[in-house]
Amino acid sequence: MAKFTFTPLLGKFGGLAAIYDEQTLKLDKGGSGTRAEYTDTNGGDHIVFSGTGFQYGKHGFTGTVHSISFENGDGGAMVTVTDGDFSARSLTKTLTGTNGVEIFLDMIHAGNDKIIGSSKSDYLTGGMGDDTIDGGKGDDQIYGGKGHDHMHGGAGSDQFLFSPDSDVVDDFDANGGGEKQDYIVGNFKDIDIAKSSDGVVLTMDDGSTMTLLHVKASEITAADFIM
């Protein structure tokens, strides 16, 4: 299970795939056996890897990656990934290939991860695993991705997006209004609403579900949905 921590430096609803370009990422081969760094020569941003047994070759480096820091040109961390156990060979081979940045991000999101948002408005997405996502402060957009994910919006007016499997939201505010109101991204007319023992289950036509804990079925109306 890797831990992803977002900081305000990423910007409102910022995404890493839009910041880095696989065609302009260059590896500093002067790194050590425990630290390696790619620099995007176009924007000056960095991807810093920490781990063990790093050895450098023509197309990247090998070893085991335990943490990754996505940093801006000033060296400030936008997103950090800790508690990882990744093959450096697989990550670096992918990173500079076709559509490398997007595939690379999918690879590091493939486990049962913990994702923590910043104090600003974040776009937080899980991956293939059963993830735990905490939006923190700010008006966040949260998408679990594949797997059975547990989502917590935190403070602010948050938006939860349906994903292909069954997800749980533990702090949905259907009645807050203004800055506290939370929303489901979807068409109210296409969703079945059913009472459960611990809240409400929303079911899409494709069978995907979202359970809202501690919410009454009578509290869910069209006003809780946005397209």
Salt bridges, closest charged atoms under 4 A:
GLU37 OE1 - ARG35 NH1 3.08
GLU37 OE2 - HIS46 ND1 2.84
ASP170 OD2 - HIS150 NE2 2.94
ASP170 OD1 - HIS152 ND1 2.65
ASP171 OD2 - HIS152 ND1 3.51
